[in-house]
């Protein structure tokens, strides 16, 4: 539903995948307070494997 509203707001300019990724990031931010990434954390310890 929110994706349909966004598409109407931008007159169909927003591609479906872009809107889907943006909504997924927004949901993650709202539910957990952060957007998950696969980037390493700068304060993480060195990988010993």
DSSP file (Angstrom, degrees, kcal/mol; ACC not computed):
  #  RESIDUE AA STRUCTURE BP1 BP2  ACC     N-H-->O    O-->H-N    N-H-->O    O-->H-N    TCO  KAPPA ALPHA  PHI   PSI    X-CA   Y-CA   Z-CA
    1    1 A X     >        0   0    0      0, 0.0     4,-1.9     0, 0.0     5,-0.1   0.000 360.0 360.0 360.0 -45.7    0.0    0.0    0.0
    2    2 A X  H  >  +     0   0    0      1,-0.2     4,-2.4     2,-0.2     5,-0.2   0.870 360.0  54.4 -64.3 -36.0    2.8    2.4    0.9
    3    3 A X  H  > S+     0   0    0      2,-0.2     4,-2.4     1,-0.2    -1,-0.2   0.887 106.6  51.3 -63.8 -39.1    4.6    1.6   -2.3
    4    4 A X  H  > S+     0   0    0      2,-0.2     4,-2.2     1,-0.2    -2,-0.2   0.898 109.8  49.7 -64.4 -40.4    1.4    2.4   -4.3
    5    5 A X  H  X S+     0   0    0     -4,-1.9     4,-2.3     2,-0.2    -2,-0.2   0.921 111.5  48.6 -63.9 -43.6    1.2    5.8   -2.6
    6    6 A X  H  X S+     0   0    0     -4,-2.4     4,-2.0     1,-0.2    -2,-0.2   0.906 110.5  51.1 -63.4 -41.3    4.8    6.6   -3.3
    7    7 A X  H  <>S+     0   0    0     -4,-2.4     5,-3.4     1,-0.2     6,-0.3   0.897 112.0  46.6 -63.8 -40.1    4.4    5.6   -7.0
    8    8 A X  H ><5S+     0   0    0     -4,-2.2     3,-1.1     3,-0.2    -1,-0.2   0.876 109.3  55.3 -68.4 -36.1    1.4    7.9   -7.3
    9    9 A X  H 3<5S+     0   0    0     -4,-2.3    -2,-0.2     1,-0.3    -1,-0.2   0.888 114.2  39.4 -63.6 -38.8    3.3   10.7   -5.5
   10   10 A X  T ><5S-     0   0    0     -4,-2.0     3,-1.5    -5,-0.1    -1,-0.3   0.227 114.3-116.1 -95.5  13.8    6.1   10.5   -8.0
   11   11 A X  T < 5S-     0   0    0     -3,-1.1    -3,-0.2     1,-0.3    -4,-0.1   0.843  72.0 -54.8  56.2  38.6    3.7    9.9  -11.0
   12   12 A X  T 3 <S+     0   0    0     -5,-3.4    -1,-0.3    -6,-0.2    -4,-0.1   0.552 109.5 119.9  78.3   7.0    5.1    6.5  -11.7
   13   13 A X    <   +     0   0    0     -3,-1.5     2,-0.5    -6,-0.3    -2,-0.1   0.796  50.5  88.0 -74.7 -28.6    8.7    7.7  -12.0
   14   14 A X  S    S-     0   0    0     -7,-0.2    -4,-0.1    -8,-0.2    -2,-0.0  -0.597  81.2-129.5 -77.0 118.3    9.9    5.5   -9.1
   15   15 A X     >  -     0   0    0     -2,-0.5     4,-2.2     1,-0.1     5,-0.2  -0.333  18.9-117.9 -64.6 150.7   10.9    2.0  -10.4
   16   16 A X  H  > S+     0   0    0      1,-0.2     4,-2.3     2,-0.2     5,-0.1   0.883 112.1  49.0 -58.6 -43.0    9.4   -0.9   -8.5
   17   17 A X  H  > S+     0   0    0      2,-0.2     4,-2.5     1,-0.2    -1,-0.2   0.894 110.1  51.0 -68.4 -39.3   12.8   -2.3   -7.2
   18   18 A X  H  > S+     0   0    0      1,-0.2     4,-2.2     2,-0.2    -1,-0.2   0.918 112.6  46.5 -62.5 -43.1   14.0    1.1   -6.0
   19   19 A X  H  X S+     0   0    0     -4,-2.2     4,-2.4     2,-0.2    -2,-0.2   0.891 111.5  52.1 -66.1 -39.1   10.8    1.6   -4.1
   20   20 A X  H  X S+     0   0    0     -4,-2.3     4,-2.2    -5,-0.2    -2,-0.2   0.922 111.3  46.0 -63.9 -44.7   11.0   -1.9   -2.7
   21   21 A X  H  X S+     0   0    0     -4,-2.5     4,-2.4     2,-0.2    -2,-0.2   0.895 112.8  50.5 -65.5 -40.2   14.6   -1.4   -1.4
   22   22 A X  H  X S+     0   0    0     -4,-2.2     4,-2.2    -5,-0.2    -2,-0.2   0.906 111.8  47.2 -65.4 -41.2   13.7    1.9    0.1
   23   23 A X  H  X S+     0   0    0     -4,-2.4     4,-2.5     2,-0.2    -2,-0.2   0.874 111.1  51.9 -67.9 -36.8   10.7    0.5    1.9
   24   24 A X  H  X S+     0   0    0     -4,-2.2     4,-2.3     2,-0.2    -2,-0.2   0.924 111.4  46.6 -64.2 -43.9   12.8   -2.4    3.2
   25   25 A X  H  X S+     0   0    0     -4,-2.4     4,-2.4     2,-0.2    -2,-0.2   0.901 112.7  50.5 -64.6 -40.5   15.5   -0.1    4.5
   26   26 A X  H  X S+     0   0    0     -4,-2.2     4,-2.5     2,-0.2    -2,-0.2   0.915 110.2  49.3 -63.7 -43.2   12.8    2.1    6.1
   27   27 A X  H  X S+     0   0    0     -4,-2.5     4,-2.6     1,-0.2     5,-0.2   0.919 111.6  49.1 -63.2 -43.5   11.1   -0.9    7.8
   28   28 A X  H  X>S+     0   0    0     -4,-2.3     4,-2.5     1,-0.2     6,-0.7   0.907 111.7  49.6 -61.4 -41.6   14.5   -2.1    9.1
   29   29 A X  H  X5S+     0   0    0     -4,-2.4     4,-1.5     4,-0.2    -2,-0.2   0.904 113.5  45.4 -64.3 -42.4   15.2    1.4   10.4
   30   30 A X  H  <5S+     0   0    0     -4,-2.5    -2,-0.2     1,-0.2    -1,-0.2   0.910 118.9  40.8 -68.7 -42.3   11.9    1.7   12.2
   31   31 A X  H  <5S+     0   0    0     -4,-2.6    -2,-0.2    -5,-0.2    -1,-0.2   0.862 133.9  15.9 -77.2 -36.6   11.9   -1.8   13.7
   32   32 A X  H  <5S-     0   0    0     -4,-2.5    -3,-0.2     2,-0.3    -2,-0.2   0.591  94.7-118.4-116.2 -14.7   15.6   -2.0   14.8
   33   33 A X  S  <<S+     0   0    0     -4,-1.5     2,-0.3    -5,-0.6    -4,-0.2   0.493  87.8  64.7  87.1   2.4   16.9    1.6   14.7
   34   34 A X  S    S-     0   0    0     -6,-0.7     2,-0.6    -9,-0.1    -2,-0.3  -0.984  79.1-118.6-151.9 160.7   19.5    0.7   12.1
   35   35 A X        -     0   0    0     -2,-0.3     2,-0.1    -3,-0.1   -10,-0.1  -0.910  36.9-127.0-102.9 118.3   19.8   -0.3    8.5
   36   36 A X        +     0   0    0     -2,-0.6     2,-0.3   -11,-0.1    -8,-0.1  -0.378  34.5 174.1 -67.9 139.4   21.6   -3.7    8.2
   37   37 A X        -     0   0    0      2,-0.2    -1,-0.0    -2,-0.1     0, 0.0  -0.869  40.5-128.8-134.3 169.8   24.6   -3.9    5.8
   38   38 A X  S    S+     0   0    0     -2,-0.3     2,-0.1     2,-0.1    -2,-0.0   0.353  71.0 118.7 -99.4   3.5   27.2   -6.4    4.9
   39   39 A X  S    S-     0   0    0      1,-0.1    -2,-0.2     0, 0.0     2,-0.1  -0.392  72.1-108.1 -68.2 145.8   30.0   -3.9    5.5
   40   40 A X        -     0   0    0      1,-0.1     2,-0.4    -2,-0.1    -1,-0.1  -0.439  33.2-110.8 -71.6 149.5   32.5   -4.7    8.2
   41   41 A X    >   -     0   0    0      1,-0.1     3,-1.5    -2,-0.1    -1,-0.1  -0.665  17.6-136.5 -80.9 134.8   32.4   -2.7   11.3
   42   42 A X  T 3  S+     0   0    0     -2,-0.4    -1,-0.1     1,-0.3    -2,-0.0   0.787 104.9  48.2 -64.1 -26.3   35.4   -0.4   11.8
   43   43 A X  T 3  S+     0   0    0      2,-0.0    -1,-0.3    -3,-0.0    -2,-0.0   0.406  87.4 118.4 -92.9   2.8   35.7   -1.3   15.4
   44   44 A X    <   -     0   0    0     -3,-1.5     3,-0.1     1,-0.1     2,-0.1  -0.320  69.9-106.2 -70.2 151.4   35.5   -5.0   14.8
   45   45 A X        -     0   0    0      1,-0.1    -1,-0.1    -2,-0.0    -4,-0.1  -0.347  46.0 -83.4 -73.4 160.0   38.4   -7.3   15.7
   46   46 A X        -     0   0    0      1,-0.1     2,-0.5    -2,-0.1    -1,-0.1  -0.341  45.3-109.7 -63.8 139.6   40.6   -8.7   13.1
   47   47 A X        -     0   0    0      1,-0.1    -1,-0.1    -3,-0.1    -3,-0.0  -0.622  30.4-169.7 -74.0 119.2   39.3  -11.9   11.4
   48   48 A X              0   0    0     -2,-0.5    -1,-0.1     1,-0.2    -2,-0.1   0.371 360.0 360.0 -94.7   4.3   41.6  -14.7   12.6
   49   49 A X              0   0    0      0, 0.0    -1,-0.2     0, 0.0    -2,-0.1   0.500 360.0 360.0 -73.7 360.0   40.4  -17.4   10.2
